[in-house]
């Protein structure tokens, strides 16, 4: 019996690439979000 979906090396590589770029973009978004906290704290006079 064969499965409807097989993990070929190309499919696995594509999945790894998409996962890598997802993590990169998520990391950049989190960094900008945290930068906003930092700048807001400085703006209201919190010592950071």
N, C-alpha and C positions, 0 to 999 in steps of 0.2 A: 504494500500500500504506500502510495506517495502522498506527501502533504501538499496542500494548495500553495504553501509559501515555503521557500527554501532560503536559507541564509547563505547566499553566495558571498565571496570575498568583496565584490563590488558593493553589495547591499550593506554589509557590515561597515565598510569604509565610509560610505555615505552617511550612515547613522552616526558614526563617530565624529565626522566632520560637522554634522548638524548639532550634535550635543556640544562639541567644542565651541562653536560660534554662539550657541545659546548661552553658555556659561560666560563667555567673554562679554556679550551684550548685557547680560544680567549684572555682571561685575561692574561694568561702566555705569549702569543705571544706579546701582547701590552706592557707588562712589560719589556720584553727583547728588544723590539724596542726602548722604551724610555730610557733604560739603555744605548743603543748605542748612543743616542743623548747626554746623560750626559757624557759618557766617551770621546766622540769626543770633546765636549766643554772644558772639562778639558785638553785634549791633546793640544788644540790650545791656551790655556791660559785664557779662559773665566772664570771669577770668578762665581762660582755656590754655 
